[in-house]
Amino acid sequence: MAAKTKKTSTAKKTTKTAAPAVKAPVAAAPVAKPVPVAAPVAPVAKPVAPVASVAKPVVTAAAPASKSVSTAERAKMIEVAAYLIAEKAGFRGDAKAFWLQAEKEVDAKLGKK
């Protein structure tokens, strides 16, 4: 009996694939040139208008002899006096010297020696 042989084709099978789509040329977008960056600039402060009158603490000329002044009150009086002395000097000078002068003035007003 004769054996049956299977015939195979030597032709290559081809499959159809979609052809790649041709894209239309795209116009390039304009490229912005980089801007040179300078050193960072601090914001400009607005000028401050001078104040017409400022209420200043008032140091009394003399405390009554019958009333004693507490240590805290004396210290506050010296603090205010030292500030006023420094202000008259344009805040230029030695703060300790202003304080010592204020102590002398306050003690003289309080009747202390």
Buried (B, 14 or more C-beta within 10 A) or exposed (E): EEEEEEEEEEEEEEEEEEEEEEEEEEEEEEEEEEEEEEEEEEEEEEEEEEEEEEEEEEBEEEBEEEEEBEEEEBEBBBBBBBBBBBEEEEEEEEEEEBBBBBBEBBBEBBEEE
